[in-house]
Amino acid sequence: MKTLILVTFISLVVFVTSENHFFGVKTPDSKLIYRKRIFLEAFPFKKRVDYFEFSDSPAPIKAIFCYDYQNSEASVNCTEGGVGYDHVTLRLKSQRSYRLDFAIEIYA
């Protein structure tokens, strides 16, 4: 019984601390127009930073989903464009000493 409670608590902590970032709202008429996986290896005691640019949208962007495969405290910031625009620039930053491993999906 104690093991079950411990496993449940650890699962809950991992679920709460994982960071997936969503910009906008995906509606039933939204169409996936771009998908990419971004991967950068980790460096000890360093944060990895990468910029992602997309500018080929045939229509205004409705939603951007960024999934963190590391389940770390990585962050994603929209620095230019985004929802409602035909282009977007995202800044992805990993947690210190972690690799950067994201899947990015753009819907229009």
C-alpha positions, 0 to 999 in steps of 0.5 A: 500500500505504501508503495502504491501511494509513493508511486502515485505521488511521484507520478503526480510530481512528474506530471505537474513539473513537466512543461508543454507550451501552447499558444492559441487554440486549436479548433476543429477546422484547424489544419496542421501546416508544419511539424518539426522536432528540435534536438540539441545535446546537453552541456554540463552546467550550461543552458541550451538556447535555440531560435525557431523561425517559421514564415511560410503560413498560407493563412494566419496561425491559429495555434502553436504547440510545443511539447517538451520530451525531456519533461524538464523546466525548459521554456518557450517564448514567442519573440516575433509574430505568433497567433494571428500572424503568418510568421513566428519566431520562438526562443527555446531554452533548456534547463541547465545541464539538460538537452533541448528536445522539443516537438513543434506543431503549427496549426492554421 
